[in-house]
């Protein structure tokens, strides 16, 4: 059964174009270190204004748009919007709904927001049944899809979007389409072939990718198959990685492209027969998953900036490390091994491990006011020519202040 299933999956593999034919053989354990000034040419600290309205507790999402910083505070269930100088502009809250995610849509200069009704908890099994069997066409009772417009003239106008059945799945926006993610085995589906990703237009599936055999006892029967889905500067594409697949794909409304084909050592890679194995029990499945806790299960926080790819690699034991891949020389760098220097004002090296956003010119990370206060005396002593704005920030900084955004400019070429 294992061989037949594996052959079927091969036959049903999605058609995609290859942007990167060459396999990239890399060993994360041997990733290099380097000085910050090798990658970056300048840095700027931007404090986010702290007021009663703008204070936040916990950041679930941090977004950078051409003119704004956007944060989703999942404790306060609120979206906070600041301008690029850190001035607080607007706070959006949605009554009766829990905001699950926010995504920037460049062509509309708006935030795509998905939220779930707090009064309706729909288990995954029930959601699958509704998607396959319900005659309804509007599911806004359970979940909402909105665009929050950021133009000054729009005055943060909220545009309610149609909410098809597929929005009961994890949902993303792709240039006028919805991307619906089906994570596991579906007993309500009549076909034995299902797809993890579906592009939706006008409440209909127009394209499907990542087929899998929809039968009990295979891995999707026991646990969700996770996908890392990331915005790019081109709103016509998303960077995607599937659990235990060390390949990064580029998805557009028309095609799926193989973008980076990483090949990691065998002890960091899930065995080839895992996806085609029919396990006798959940215990047997979990034992196979956790047999080697060094296996990389996901590549997250993908930021493709010019010739650099920033990403996090998460192992099956949830240990996470952060890396930088340089496509100019095909070298892998460990962001935990970066040595700070005067170009970045000798800021603590850990800031480089949380680079998760970008715009056309810069990449962005953050540091809490508490952590920056710990570095205050050292920074003032080591940086005699510190910009006056930064020196003033350090002088008046308080532990209850909002986080500080750090803007980093990447050098045109960082090839060694």
PLY file of the C-alpha trace (Angstrom):
ply
format ascii 1.0
element vertex 416
property float x
property float y
property float z
element edge 415
property int vertex1
property int vertex2
end_header
0.00 0.00 0.00
2.88 2.32 0.79
4.39 1.95 -2.70
1.05 2.37 -4.46
0.24 5.48 -2.46
3.66 6.97 -3.13
3.39 6.35 -6.87
-0.08 7.89 -6.91
1.21 11.02 -5.21
4.01 11.28 -7.75
1.56 10.97 -10.59
-0.63 13.66 -9.09
2.13 16.10 -8.18
1.23 19.69 -9.11
2.66 21.09 -12.30
5.04 23.93 -11.57
7.72 25.92 -13.33
11.27 25.83 -12.02
12.81 29.18 -11.14
15.69 27.44 -9.37
16.73 24.13 -10.96
19.86 23.65 -8.92
19.55 21.80 -5.64
21.20 23.76 -2.85
23.06 21.41 -0.51
23.29 23.16 2.84
23.99 22.11 6.42
22.38 24.49 8.93
24.67 23.18 11.66
27.67 24.49 9.68
26.12 27.86 8.81
28.61 30.70 8.87
28.87 33.75 11.09
29.75 37.28 9.95
29.88 40.90 11.02
26.76 43.04 10.74
28.61 45.54 8.54
29.12 42.85 5.90
25.36 42.79 5.30
24.10 46.17 6.47
25.16 49.71 5.63
22.99 51.66 8.07
20.48 51.37 10.89
17.80 53.59 12.38
15.80 53.22 15.60
12.13 54.26 15.39
10.21 54.31 18.68
6.51 53.56 18.39
4.55 56.29 20.12
3.27 55.25 23.54
-0.14 56.53 24.61
-3.04 55.02 26.49
-4.63 54.10 23.16
-1.49 52.87 21.42
0.07 50.69 24.15
0.16 47.03 23.20
0.71 43.82 25.13
1.63 41.05 22.76
2.39 41.20 19.04
1.01 38.32 16.97
1.65 40.00 13.60
4.01 42.84 12.64
3.60 44.27 9.14
5.43 46.97 7.21
3.64 48.77 4.39
5.02 51.58 2.21
3.75 54.16 4.72
2.82 52.32 7.92
3.83 49.96 10.70
0.96 47.62 11.62
0.73 45.43 14.71
-1.87 42.86 15.71
-2.14 42.68 19.50
-3.78 39.30 20.07
-4.38 39.93 23.78
-6.23 43.21 23.20
-7.72 41.82 19.96
-6.76 45.04 18.22
-4.84 46.25 15.17
-2.63 49.29 15.79
-1.45 51.48 12.93
1.57 53.82 13.11
3.22 55.91 10.43
6.83 55.23 9.38
8.07 57.80 11.92
6.39 55.88 14.74
3.45 58.25 15.27
0.29 56.45 16.37
-2.56 56.88 13.88
-5.41 54.45 14.46
-6.63 51.48 16.49
-9.07 48.99 15.00
-11.11 46.61 17.14
-13.84 44.25 16.04
-16.65 43.46 18.46
-17.84 39.86 18.83
-15.04 38.60 16.55
-11.53 37.39 17.33
-8.99 38.71 14.82
-6.94 35.75 13.58
-4.61 37.33 11.06
-3.79 40.41 9.04
-2.13 40.73 5.63
-1.18 43.78 3.55
-2.74 44.20 0.07
-0.65 46.69 -1.89
-2.95 47.35 -4.85
-5.73 48.44 -2.49
-3.45 49.93 0.18
-5.50 47.97 2.66
-5.23 45.31 5.35
-6.88 41.94 4.70
-8.33 40.83 8.03
-9.74 37.43 8.92
-11.73 37.09 12.15
-13.80 34.38 13.85
-17.06 34.91 15.71
-16.39 34.51 19.45
-19.84 32.99 19.96
-19.34 30.15 17.48
-16.54 27.67 17.97
-16.47 25.44 14.91
-14.26 22.37 15.30
-12.19 21.44 12.27
-14.32 18.35 11.61
-17.50 20.43 11.59
-15.89 23.01 9.29
-15.02 20.23 6.83
-18.63 19.03 6.89
-19.99 22.53 6.24
-17.57 23.09 3.36
-18.54 19.81 1.67
-22.25 19.53 2.46
-23.80 22.89 3.33
-26.04 24.59 0.78
-25.25 28.03 2.21
-23.24 30.53 0.21
-22.64 33.07 2.99
-20.67 32.07 6.09
-20.22 35.53 7.61
-22.11 34.31 10.68
-19.02 32.29 11.62
-16.11 34.15 10.10
-15.50 37.54 8.52
-13.19 38.73 5.74
-12.53 42.46 5.51
-10.32 45.08 3.90
-9.33 47.96 6.17
-8.32 50.79 3.82
-5.28 52.86 4.83
-5.55 55.85 2.47
-6.09 59.14 4.29
-9.13 59.85 2.12
-10.61 56.47 3.01
-10.43 57.31 6.74
-9.83 53.66 7.62
-12.95 52.51 5.85
-13.86 48.84 6.35
-14.94 46.92 3.24
-16.73 43.67 3.98
-15.80 40.90 1.57
-17.92 37.90 0.54
-17.37 35.01 2.92
-17.54 31.70 1.02
-17.53 28.30 2.67
-13.81 27.96 2.03
-13.15 30.83 4.45
-13.79 28.34 7.25
-10.28 27.10 6.46
-7.17 29.15 7.09
-7.42 31.85 4.43
-5.04 34.28 2.69
-5.39 36.95 0.01
-3.65 36.75 -3.37
-4.38 39.54 -5.83
-8.16 39.20 -5.91
-8.21 35.48 -5.07
-8.60 33.75 -1.73
-6.11 31.01 -0.87
-7.76 28.32 1.25
-5.59 25.86 3.20
-6.88 22.33 3.91
-4.59 20.83 6.50
-5.74 17.24 7.01
-7.77 14.18 6.09
-11.42 14.93 5.29
-13.91 12.13 5.86
-16.67 14.14 4.19
-14.86 14.31 0.86
-16.05 11.65 -1.58
-12.83 11.62 -3.61
-9.70 9.86 -2.41
-7.63 12.74 -3.77
-7.67 16.08 -1.99
-5.55 19.24 -2.26
-3.94 21.23 0.51
-4.16 24.59 -1.30
-7.11 25.91 -3.30
-7.39 29.25 -5.10
-10.93 30.60 -4.76
-12.70 33.10 -7.02
-16.41 33.90 -6.77
-16.96 31.04 -4.32
-15.46 28.49 -6.72
-12.17 26.60 -6.75
-10.24 27.68 -9.83
-6.88 26.02 -9.15
-5.58 23.43 -6.68
-2.07 22.53 -5.54
-0.30 20.00 -3.32
-2.45 16.89 -3.83
-2.54 14.14 -1.22
-4.26 10.80 -0.78
-7.33 11.38 1.38
-7.40 8.05 3.21
-7.34 7.12 6.90
-4.06 6.12 8.57
-1.82 8.31 6.39
-0.07 11.26 8.15
-2.82 13.87 7.40
-5.25 11.59 9.26
-3.36 12.02 12.53
-2.19 15.64 12.44
-2.38 18.83 10.42
0.03 19.36 7.55
1.31 22.87 8.21
2.13 25.43 5.53
4.28 28.52 5.86
2.66 31.24 3.72
4.45 34.56 3.37
3.86 37.87 1.61
6.43 39.23 -0.85
7.01 42.73 -2.20
5.17 41.56 -5.30
1.52 41.24 -4.29
1.07 38.86 -7.20
3.02 36.16 -5.40
3.36 34.36 -2.07
6.30 32.29 -0.81
5.13 28.89 0.43
6.73 25.96 2.22
5.03 22.69 3.13
5.79 20.82 6.34
8.79 18.44 5.99
9.43 19.67 2.45
12.61 21.74 2.40
11.56 23.44 -0.83
10.27 27.00 -1.06
7.67 27.62 -3.74
6.35 30.82 -5.28
2.60 30.86 -5.85
0.96 33.29 -8.29
-2.66 33.31 -9.49
-1.49 31.39 -12.57
1.26 29.03 -11.47
3.28 27.39 -8.73
7.05 27.84 -9.10
9.87 25.97 -7.40
11.98 28.85 -6.06
14.57 27.39 -3.64
15.30 23.69 -3.44
17.22 23.19 -0.21
18.75 19.80 0.51
19.67 19.37 4.17
21.61 16.44 5.72
19.70 13.19 6.20
19.56 13.57 9.99
17.75 16.89 9.56
15.31 15.66 6.88
12.15 13.57 7.29
12.48 10.16 5.65
11.13 9.89 2.13
8.60 7.17 2.98
6.96 9.06 5.87
4.18 10.65 3.78
3.25 7.31 2.20
3.23 5.22 5.38
-0.08 3.99 6.76
0.34 4.05 10.53
-1.58 1.69 12.76
-2.15 4.24 15.53
-1.61 7.82 16.59
1.18 6.62 18.90
2.99 4.96 16.01
2.61 8.12 13.91
3.93 10.40 16.67
6.84 8.06 17.31
7.84 8.31 13.65
7.56 12.12 13.73
9.64 12.47 16.89
12.17 9.76 16.13
14.79 12.41 15.38
14.15 15.78 16.99
16.70 17.46 14.69
14.46 17.01 11.64
13.41 20.38 10.19
9.64 20.57 9.89
9.07 24.16 8.77
10.73 27.20 7.20
8.97 30.29 8.50
9.18 34.09 8.40
10.40 34.05 4.80
11.70 37.47 3.78
13.15 37.61 0.26
14.96 40.95 0.07
17.00 41.58 -3.05
19.62 38.75 -3.14
19.05 37.66 0.47
16.53 35.25 1.99
15.91 35.55 5.72
14.11 32.60 7.31
13.53 30.59 10.48
13.97 26.82 10.57
11.83 24.98 13.12
12.62 21.43 14.19
10.05 18.83 15.24
10.87 19.55 18.90
9.93 23.23 18.22
13.52 24.45 18.56
14.00 27.32 16.14
17.05 28.94 14.59
17.26 31.84 12.18
19.27 31.98 8.97
20.24 34.11 6.02
20.75 32.59 2.58
22.78 34.64 0.10
21.77 33.72 -3.45
24.83 35.53 -4.83
27.28 32.99 -3.42
24.81 30.26 -2.25
26.10 30.49 1.30
24.07 30.00 4.46
24.64 32.24 7.49
23.44 31.70 11.05
21.83 34.94 12.26
22.66 33.84 15.80
26.35 34.11 14.89
26.27 37.70 13.64
28.73 39.97 15.41
27.41 43.45 16.05
29.49 46.54 15.22
29.33 50.31 14.90
27.34 50.28 11.64
24.35 49.09 13.68
25.41 51.08 16.77
26.56 47.89 18.52
22.95 46.88 19.13
22.54 43.41 20.68
23.02 40.62 18.11
19.66 39.02 18.93
17.86 41.72 16.92
19.01 40.03 13.71
17.11 36.85 14.58
13.78 38.65 14.43
13.99 40.23 10.96
10.52 39.45 9.64
9.44 42.40 7.47
10.66 44.57 4.62
9.86 47.32 2.16
11.61 48.20 -1.08
14.68 49.65 0.66
14.95 48.16 4.15
14.40 45.12 6.33
12.89 45.52 9.78
13.25 44.04 13.23
12.19 45.14 16.73
13.51 45.42 20.27
11.51 45.93 23.46
12.06 49.03 25.57
13.12 46.78 28.46
15.81 45.08 26.38
17.04 48.38 24.93
17.29 49.87 28.42
19.62 47.03 29.40
21.94 48.12 26.58
21.61 51.86 27.18
24.87 52.56 29.04
26.92 50.39 26.71
25.44 51.98 23.59
26.06 55.49 24.85
29.64 54.61 25.78
30.52 52.75 22.56
28.93 55.14 20.07
30.49 58.58 20.34
28.84 59.71 17.09
25.39 58.38 17.84
22.67 60.28 15.91
21.04 62.92 18.08
17.58 61.32 17.65
18.91 57.97 18.88
20.77 59.54 21.79
17.61 61.41 22.77
15.61 58.19 22.55
18.02 56.40 24.90
18.01 59.32 27.33
14.23 59.45 27.75
13.43 55.75 27.30
11.12 54.15 29.87
10.51 50.46 30.49
6.78 50.93 29.87
7.32 52.40 26.40
6.23 50.55 23.29
8.74 48.53 21.30
11.29 50.19 19.03
11.36 49.33 15.33
14.85 48.95 13.85
15.25 49.76 10.17
18.27 48.12 8.48
19.56 48.89 4.99
21.07 45.94 3.11
24.23 46.51 1.13
23.86 46.10 -2.66
26.10 43.03 -2.63
27.13 40.86 0.28
28.90 38.12 -1.65
32.10 36.90 0.00
0 1
1 2
2 3
3 4
4 5
5 6
6 7
7 8
8 9
9 10
10 11
11 12
12 13
13 14
14 15
15 16
16 17
17 18
18 19
19 20
20 21
21 22
22 23
23 24
24 25
25 26
26 27
27 28
28 29
29 30
30 31
31 32
32 33
33 34
34 35
35 36
36 37
37 38
38 39
39 40
40 41
41 42
42 43
43 44
44 45
45 46
46 47
47 48
48 49
49 50
50 51
51 52
52 53
53 54
54 55
55 56
56 57
57 58
58 59
59 60
60 61
61 62
62 63
63 64
64 65
65 66
66 67
67 68
68 69
69 70
70 71
71 72
72 73
73 74
74 75
75 76
76 77
77 78
78 79
79 80
80 81
81 82
82 83
83 84
84 85
85 86
86 87
87 88
88 89
89 90
90 91
91 92
92 93
93 94
94 95
95 96
96 97
97 98
98 99
99 100
100 101
101 102
102 103
103 104
104 105
105 106
106 107
107 108
108 109
109 110
110 111
111 112
112 113
113 114
114 115
115 116
116 117
117 118
118 119
119 120
120 121
121 122
122 123
123 124
124 125
125 126
126 127
127 128
128 129
129 130
130 131
131 132
132 133
133 134
134 135
135 136
136 137
137 138
138 139
139 140
140 141
141 142
142 143
143 144
144 145
145 146
146 147
147 148
148 149
149 150
150 151
151 152
152 153
153 154
154 155
155 156
156 157
157 158
158 159
159 160
160 161
161 162
162 163
163 164
164 165
165 166
166 167
167 168
168 169
169 170
170 171
171 172
172 173
173 174
174 175
175 176
176 177
177 178
178 179
179 180
180 181
181 182
182 183
183 184
184 185
185 186
186 187
187 188
188 189
189 190
190 191
191 192
192 193
193 194
194 195
195 196
196 197
197 198
198 199
199 200
200 201
201 202
202 203
203 204
204 205
205 206
206 207
207 208
208 209
209 210
210 211
211 212
212 213
213 214
214 215
215 216
216 217
217 218
218 219
219 220
220 221
221 222
222 223
223 224
224 225
225 226
226 227
227 228
228 229
229 230
230 231
231 232
232 233
233 234
234 235
235 236
236 237
237 238
238 239
239 240
240 241
241 242
242 243
243 244
244 245
245 246
246 247
247 248
248 249
249 250
250 251
251 252
252 253
253 254
254 255
255 256
256 257
257 258
258 259
259 260
260 261
261 262
262 263
263 264
264 265
265 266
266 267
267 268
268 269
269 270
270 271
271 272
272 273
273 274
274 275
275 276
276 277
277 278
278 279
279 280
280 281
281 282
282 283
283 284
284 285
285 286
286 287
287 288
288 289
289 290
290 291
291 292
292 293
293 294
294 295
295 296
296 297
297 298
298 299
299 300
300 301
301 302
302 303
303 304
304 305
305 306
306 307
307 308
308 309
309 310
310 311
311 312
312 313
313 314
314 315
315 316
316 317
317 318
318 319
319 320
320 321
321 322
322 323
323 324
324 325
325 326
326 327
327 328
328 329
329 330
330 331
331 332
332 333
333 334
334 335
335 336
336 337
337 338
338 339
339 340
340 341
341 342
342 343
343 344
344 345
345 346
346 347
347 348
348 349
349 350
350 351
351 352
352 353
353 354
354 355
355 356
356 357
357 358
358 359
359 360
360 361
361 362
362 363
363 364
364 365
365 366
366 367
367 368
368 369
369 370
370 371
371 372
372 373
373 374
374 375
375 376
376 377
377 378
378 379
379 380
380 381
381 382
382 383
383 384
384 385
385 386
386 387
387 388
388 389
389 390
390 391
391 392
392 393
393 394
394 395
395 396
396 397
397 398
398 399
399 400
400 401
401 402
402 403
403 404
404 405
405 406
406 407
407 408
408 409
409 410
410 411
411 412
412 413
413 414
414 415
